[in-house]
Amino acid sequence: MAEQTNEQIAQTLVFPYLNQAVKFLQDEYATATDIDNGMRFGCGYPAGPLAYLDSVGPAVVRDALAARFAETGDNLHKPVALLEKVADEGGSFTGGGGAANAPVPAFKHDITTIGVVGTGTMASGIVQVFAQAGYDVVFVGRSQDKLDGVVGYITKNLDRAIAKGKGTEEDKAAVLGRLTGSSDRAALAGVDLVIEAIAEDLAIKTELFKDLDAILEPGAILATTTSSLPITQLAETTSRPSDVIGMHFFNPAPVMKLVEIVTTVHTSAEVDETVKALTAKVGKVGVSCGDRSGFIVNALLFPYLNDAIKLAESGAELGTIDAAIKEQVGFPMGPFELLDVVGNDVSLAIEKELYAEFKEPGLAPAATLERKVAEGKLGRKTGEGFHTY
Ligand code: 3HC
């Protein structure tokens, strides 16, 4: 295959992602504002896909995709009907100003104390977010060592902020003073909302939800950070499915401003609105979506990451692809840098879920990703993934 220019690499990887974003809008799965906010605040992109598509020109993107579809026959390259329509009409996807009148969400439940279950990277970051916003946080882990790890993670982040002149020792003491760690789930009995961020395994989460259902008072909200499991099914294992909701944070949670707020058919409007209000109160941007594999962001992000691996399999250099993406579209990390941050095991699990749900041959996980996981080359956390650390 002839070597591609940086512009061609960016088009190869980004245009199918734009097409998919239009598909989500066409399916009325999410609003244009939420689709764009999702990618801006979840992944740090300078613009969301629909705004970016408008800046390139819908007809330009449509024509490039149509030419590619003629070559590949891959459905993911076929311009979706709404893209065809907007391109034909010379219209645009953004700029309608519809979001300006969106009502400001209000708390329908009193939320003063937050519970977090888990002690990994996401759980630690989520504990930090709520404690920094002034909430008392009770967090539960399996051992004192793991609980100490959460305090260590937060302390390191706050020390880094102090070193940069962005915080004081007093602020740090106040944040740490709001934390209560426990290895006993019963410590969560009095909290108003629990966020679970434990292993991404339905059996493990189901066991936890049943237990939390017994421990929490009536009216307490149960939120999951799952990125790939069916929240509806988790809700149905409790006696309070209307109080169960998804709050999907992004890595690193203290930095990425997005929370995907995922409602199921059971979630009550009051719980949805309270979680929206809470998300805003802790300085995050909430977007709304339904309980579908990948929600908004992962369903747009991971096919693009998978395509980048497939492009490398066809001969392109990893460093060239990373550089092309950062230079041409201004994403903060190239696809291989991001894969190594997320973890190849996590990425593979998400890609398998997306492939199972949407059944597009183009979504089949790249062979190299499967191989990296089999070899234990999971990314930064193991010292080697696509790049070496
Ligand atoms: N914890 C806390 N704070 C951190 C951090 C961490 N792990 N890493 C960086 N920061 C802070 C820094 O302290 C700094 O804070 P400041 O602006 O107040 O000084 C700020 O973040 C920027 O950090 P740096 O200047 O060191 O580094 P960069 O400018 O390179 O930014 C980045 C780092 C914010 C991670 C940026 O590269 C980025 O936005 N990357 C994209 C990440 C992304 O796409 N995440 C989503 C992944 S998908 C996902 O999470 C879903 C899941 O289901 C898999």
Residues whose N, C-alpha, C, O or C-beta is under 5 A from the ligand:
A	BS01	3HC	G42 C43 G44 N157 S227 F249 F250 N251 P252 P254 V255 P332 M333 V342
